[in-house]
Structure formats: structure tokens, C-alpha cells
């Protein structure tokens, strides 16, 4: 093929543009926290990670019907770190004290376990259909997860770089 012919140059340039777009479309480039169908790896919803690499999951405990808030951060190596737990009742399923290296505090009728260092590559969650009312707290705003994901869905939550194709297919919880 003679690349010096005008038609050939245009064809090569067009091919390079198409390849560049395809590569950009499928190479993971945006760091996000994603919600995937637990056993399929398909992104359902996501939010892009900003400077503040933290988020919270808030839900209503099924037995004592009070709020529980789990606070997470995303580590530089892409793991999820549980660093704080807040709850209002010592009923079934809630810890009564902190583990080694953690601190336990009581403030304004709520209990806090702080300085937690529990790391996960991912964790699973089944969105409640009745009482749980799972919510994400991002940058001070609450987002009801069942507004984005069907109640009862079993999701896997993890930090992941996503590509533009996944961005277009999934629902951005922040809507931005």
C-alpha cells in the first residue's frame, strides 16, 4: 500500500481515529465505586470517586428499626476500608464494644466504633425490600439506592476503574 497517495492517507487517518476512539471507549479510565450484579460482574450503578474518597451506607436495622451508618474510604490500592460504624441500639447484630486498636464512643444517644481498619476487595449487599431503606451518603447528600437499583437485588460493591462504555450503561448515582 502506498501511503503517499491522498486516498490512502485519509484511510489510514480514519482507521487511526476509529481505533483511538475504540480504545478510549473500552479501556478503564475512571475510578469509581460500582454496584454490580453479584454473580455477573455487570455494572448496575456507580459513582465516580472525587478528591474525598469516602462514602457511607445508611440503613434501618431490621430488628431494632434504628439507623446504622457504615463509613468507608477507598484506599490507593483500590480496596474498600470500613473505618467507622454508628448505631443507636445494642440489640441483636450490633457490636457491644470496639476491637483491638479501635475506639468506642457514646455521643448524643448514638454509639460509634472509630479507628476501624477493616479492608475488603469488595462486599455484598442485598437491597432491602421493606425496612432497610439502604442509602448512600456522598458529599453530604443522601441517595436512596432503590431509586437506582431494584429492591431485593443482590449487589457486589467495589472500587473499580470503569471504561466509557460502562459509564454509559450504568446509572450514575450522583447524576453528574
C-alpha positions in Angstrom: 0.0 0.0 0.0 1.4 3.4 -1.0 0.8 5.8 2.0 1.8 8.8 -0.1 -1.4 8.7 -2.2 -4.0 11.1 -0.8 -6.8 8.5 -0.6 -4.5 6.1 1.4 -3.5 8.8 3.9 -7.2 9.5 4.6 -8.0 5.8 5.0 -5.1 5.4 7.5 -6.0 8.5 9.4 -9.7 7.4 9.6 -8.6 3.9 10.8 -6.3 5.5 13.5 -9.2 7.8 14.6 -11.6 4.8 14.8 -9.0 2.7 16.7 -8.3 5.6 19.2 -12.0 6.1 19.9 -12.5 2.3 20.4 -9.5 2.1 22.7 -10.7 5.1 24.7 -14.2 3.6 24.9 -13.1 0.2 26.3 -10.0 0.9 28.4 -10.8 1.5 32.1 -10.0 5.2 32.9 -12.4 6.5 35.5 -12.1 5.4 39.2 -15.5 4.7 40.7 -17.3 2.7 43.3 -19.5 0.4 41.4 -22.6 -1.7 42.2 -22.6 -4.9 40.1 -25.0 -7.8 39.9 -23.3 -10.0 42.5 -22.7 -13.0 40.3 -22.4 -11.4 36.9 -19.9 -8.5 37.2 -22.2 -6.3 35.2 -22.2 -2.6 36.4 -25.7 -1.5 37.5 -24.8 1.8 39.1 -21.7 3.7 40.1 -20.4 7.0 41.4 -17.1 8.5 40.4 -14.5 8.9 43.1 -13.6 12.5 43.7 -10.9 14.0 46.0 -12.9 12.9 49.0 -12.5 9.1 48.6 -15.2 8.3 51.3 -18.8 7.2 51.2 -21.3 5.9 53.8 -24.1 3.3 53.6 -27.0 4.0 55.9 -29.8 1.6 56.6 -32.6 0.8 59.0 -31.7 -2.2 61.1 -34.4 -4.9 60.6 -34.8 -5.8 64.3 -34.4 -2.6 66.3 -35.6 -0.4 63.5 -33.0 2.3 64.1 -30.4 3.7 61.7 -26.9 2.2 61.2 -24.3 4.1 59.3 -21.1 2.4 57.9 -18.3 4.8 56.8 -15.9 3.6 54.1 -12.9 5.0 52.2 -11.2 3.9 49.1 -7.5 3.1 49.5 -4.9 3.9 47.0 -4.6 0.3 46.0 -8.4 0.1 45.3 -9.6 -1.7 48.4 -12.6 -0.6 50.5 -11.8 0.3 54.1 -14.5 0.3 56.8 -13.3 3.0 59.2 -16.4 3.8 61.3 -19.7 2.4 62.4 -22.5 4.3 64.0 -25.6 2.8 65.5 -28.3 3.6 68.1 -29.1 0.3 69.8 -27.2 -2.7 71.2 -29.8 -5.1 70.0 -29.1 -8.3 68.1 -26.5 -8.0 65.4 -24.7 -4.9 66.7 -21.3 -4.9 68.5 -21.2 -4.1 72.2 -17.6 -2.8 72.1 -14.6 -2.0 69.9 -12.0 -4.5 68.8 -8.2 -4.1 69.3 -7.0 -0.7 68.1 -10.5 0.7 67.7 -12.2 3.2 69.9 -15.8 3.1 71.3 -17.7 6.3 71.9 -21.1 7.2 73.0 -22.4 10.6 72.0 -25.9 12.1 71.7 -27.5 8.8 72.3 -25.5 7.1 69.5 -22.7 4.6 69.6 -19.6 4.9 67.5 -16.8 2.5 66.8 -14.0 4.5 65.3 -10.5 3.9 64.0 -11.6 0.7 62.3 -9.2 -0.8 59.8 -11.2 -3.5 58.1 -10.2 -3.9 54.4 -12.2 -5.6 51.7 -11.7 -6.1 47.9 -15.5 -5.9 47.7 -18.5 -6.6 49.8 -22.0 -7.9 49.0 -25.3 -6.3 49.9 -28.9 -7.3 49.3 -31.0 -4.2 49.0 -33.9 -4.3 51.4 -37.5 -4.5 50.0 -39.3 -3.5 53.2 -37.5 -1.8 56.1 -33.8 -1.4 55.3 -34.1 1.6 53.1 -30.4 1.5 52.1 -29.0 4.9 51.3 -25.6 6.1 50.1 -24.3 9.3 51.7 -21.9 11.0 49.3 -20.5 14.5 49.8 -23.2 15.2 52.4 -26.1 14.2 50.2 -28.3 11.0 50.7 -29.2 8.9 47.8 -31.9 6.1 48.2 -30.3 3.1 46.5 -33.7 1.6 45.4 -34.1 4.7 43.2 -31.3 3.3 41.1 -31.3 -0.5 41.8 -34.4 -2.7 42.1 -35.2 -3.7 45.8 -34.1 -7.2 46.6 -31.2 -7.1 44.2 -28.0 -8.8 45.5 -25.2 -6.4 44.6 -21.4 -6.5 45.0 -19.9 -3.2 45.9 -16.3 -2.5 44.9 -13.8 0.2 43.8 -13.0 -0.2 40.1 -11.8 1.7 37.1 -14.5 1.7 34.6 -14.5 2.5 30.9 -16.7 4.9 29.0 -18.9 2.0 27.8 -19.7 1.1 31.4 -20.2 4.7 32.3 -22.9 4.9 29.5 -24.6 1.7 30.5 -24.7 2.1 34.3 -26.6 4.7 36.3 -24.5 7.5 37.9 -25.8 7.8 41.4 -24.6 11.4 41.6 -26.3 12.1 38.3 -23.4 14.2 37.1 
